[in-house]
Amino acid sequence: MSLLIRIILCFIFPPLAVADQGCGAFMVVFFLTLLGWVPGTVAALVIAVSKDKK
């Protein structure tokens, strides 16, 4: 998945942006999104950008 699409997904539905990273990343972002949209989005952006640099 390209970085641009992943960043757009981080703002629309954060857990979907990290679904291919594994269950752990998905669950962390999912629970943070339940607590609030901003924490989930920030966590998804961090995971998405750090994965792309590898």
VOGU-3710 file (C-alpha; in Angstrom, 3 decimals, decimal comma):
1> mslliriilc> 0,000/0,000/0,000  1,427/3,375/-0,907  2,266/5,914/1,762  -0,274/8,453/0,489  -3,158/5,967/0,666  -2,024/4,840/4,109  -1,962/8,445/5,398  -5,442/9,110/4,011  -6,705/5,957/5,730  -5,137/7,135/8,993
11> fifpplavad> -7,494/10,103/8,955  -10,596/8,248/7,727  -10,407/5,029/9,772  -7,116/4,597/11,666  -7,304/0,833/12,401  -7,719/0,050/8,710  -4,466/1,875/7,923  -2,462/-0,517/10,124  -4,429/-3,719/9,498  -1,559/-5,276/7,535
21> qgcgafmvvf> 0,913/-4,625/10,393  -0,447/-7,438/12,530  -2,945/-7,956/15,291  -0,991/-6,053/17,941  -0,773/-2,788/16,011  -4,390/-3,115/14,923  -5,649/-3,641/18,469  -3,604/-0,754/19,910  -4,865/1,659/17,270  -8,413/0,319/17,598
31> fltllgwvpg> -8,531/0,881/21,367  -6,927/4,308/21,061  -9,525/5,205/18,435  -12,273/4,114/20,829  -10,815/6,464/23,436  -10,766/9,303/20,937  -10,227/9,923/17,277  -7,055/11,987/17,750  -5,022/9,398/19,737  -5,943/6,673/17,262
41> tvaalviavs> -5,013/8,839/14,300  -1,673/9,850/15,813  -0,788/6,239/16,640  -1,778/5,082/13,152  0,335/7,821/11,550  3,354/6,894/13,670  3,036/3,213/12,820  2,380/3,864/9,120  5,296/6,250/8,645  7,764/4,175/10,670
51> kdkk> 6,858/1,034/8,723  7,379/2,818/5,414  10,937/3,880/6,362  12,037/0,249/6,895
//
